[in-house]
Amino acid sequence: MRATTIHAPYDMRVEEVPDPVIQQPTDAVLRVLRACICGSDLWAYRGEAARQKGQRIGHEFLGIVEETGSDVRGFKAGDLVVAPFMWSDGVCDYCTEGLTTSCEHGGFWGAVGHDGGQGEAVRVPHADGTLVQLPADAASDDHLLTALLTLSDVMGTGHHAVLGAGVREGSTVAVVGDGAVGLCAVLAAKRLGAERIIALGRHQVRTDIALRFGATDVVAGRGDEAVEAVRALTKGQGAHCVVEAVGTEQSMSTAVNITRDGGAIGFVGVPHGSGTGLDLGVMFDRNIALRGGVAPVRTYIPELLPDVLDGTIDPSPVFDLTVGLDEVPDGYKAMDARTALKVLVAF
Amino acid sequence: MRATTIHAPYDMRVEEVPDPVIQQPTDAVLRVLRACICGSDLWAYRGEAARQKGQRIGHEFLGIVEETGSDVRGFKAGDLVVAPFMWSDGVCDYCTEGLTTSCEHGGFWGAVGHDGGQGEAVRVPHADGTLVQLPADAASDDHLLTALLTLSDVMGTGHHAVLGAGVREGSTVAVVGDGAVGLCAVLAAKRLGAERIIALGRHQVRTDIALRFGATDVVAGRGDEAVEAVRALTKGQGAHCVVEAVGTEQSMSTAVNITRDGGAIGFVGVPHGSGTGLDLGVMFDRNIALRGGVAPVRTYIPELLPDVLDGTIDPSPVFDLTVGLDEVPDGYKAMDARTALKVLVAF
């Protein structure tokens, strides 16, 4: 079969790789229908996260089960399923508590020796714990299938961010970051009943999606300018709930400075300097909490799925470019150049 | 009247200062019965926090109301009251929400132009918002009065720490720091029903108090040794709830490393390097939350007071040395040398 591999920074290839086979009785093999490229894949693409030459990549996908190991109980060949961005056994202490990202037998797609999502098929370890069943008729609904793909990462991660930020009915929320996760955080905040949602971002095509997702205000500045603008919108106090969906020093510093005393930052941007942006003295004086991390999206899928199926939320606008598998390298280029927000890979 | 002043690092004096008078109609003047020296006063004592020459100091005290301004409604001369370590108006947005430390008209005792608690009397701004009434007969109960004094800071701060750490019935808690706040956090955790309380500390006289306060385990090592010991006590996972009550790089680093995935650190140690001890990459991977800051103890006094009055909790053992006002400089020396845990000043 064919799959995306990374050979060096900026050197993405689509090449022939071995077909996945069942290795453990708890495995399934899945034929990919939809995959995509994540903002966090760009850390590897740009050489800021190390990868071995030829390593597989991609961690968001859905598709059809082709084969199951002898211990798999919940799925059979032909099932339409979505995979979260990490696999997990579903039975360890952490999985039982819903923290599937800390699973004792969990792992990342594309890790050395494992398939990535940007390929024709994937071996899925711990299929029963990892996969979530989708209605069979969704397979013939192009638009719905695209929306459902966001459950593998960005929609669940946006949901994790707003939970971390403490969003509830009536909240005032500010979202730092206009990537797909930031936009999904806007949608997730709206879904939980936030009254005021301030989206920070400088790209109008993206902030337009934020408005469509429920943002009530857009702040286009950065740094001090952004802080002043958010404070002007919030009686000078800042937002009680703030989402940090970037991971850089500046984005975290902005997040701290726009948080209201006693508020919380839900952080889901993979840290690339954001620790330095965290002024603990300010957080101490103002009782600002920090809560978040890698999102246990597997846990959130059963809650978010019905809302995607019935159209209560439609995260599909985060995809603004569709490519075939052979064009995945072009998709990376487009996301790196920010000419694409998020790239869908259709098989 | 006489009060403690700081003239330079290690130069504490007790000298004649002007008697406090009502300046605002919301003021009260309070005659101090009990005060004490706080671990955080040592930052000023050691020159690590700047003070003006002759500045007043001390932020924990209780006493008798001597005089009230014309707008004070809740108190009259002769009332026995305790003051939290900051004053607050009780009516602003933040006070209404319980975050009295962010009060729009709040401030710290001993700030330039304001009285400190380590003196014979104190002008109390916003008396109605700040002070809390105590039963009159407590004034003649030496032991109880000492226990009640902890409500001005350390007991409320310990309570804030365990709330930040998410302690509840059945929790496993680890407390980093064997100072008075750390010990009060042990007591606060026990009060909220924690099942297992691991106290980290190397001074047996202090960890003995921790055991008396409800600690189930004591870990005497530091750094990696402490981390391993806590993990050995917790199935290798760490504690779900961790209190950081020191504020240094090492204490925060230890706190992060002994927190279970998905757990929370309640931080109340005034940051003096602790930001550097915070590894955001680890916190992200393991979904560790950080929540805390300067404790709004004014809000907690009404909840904690009945338990102190009826003996459900007795935080008084945190005081192990009593001095008169003239001996306050010796009290600082003893706390700096760690020969005293916490010094009570009796008038």
Interface residues (C-beta under 8 A of the other chain):
Chain A: D93 Y94 E97 L99 T101 S102 G164 K235 Q237 D261 G262 A264 F267 V270 P271 S274 G275 L278 D279 L280 G281 M283 F284 D285 R286 N287 I288 A289 L290 R291 G292 G293 V294 P296
Chain B: D93 Y94 E97 L99 T101 S102 G164 K235 Q237 D261 G262 A264 F267 V270 P271 S274 G275 L278 D279 L280 G281 M283 F284 D285 R286 N287 I288 A289 L290 R291 G292 G293 V294 P296
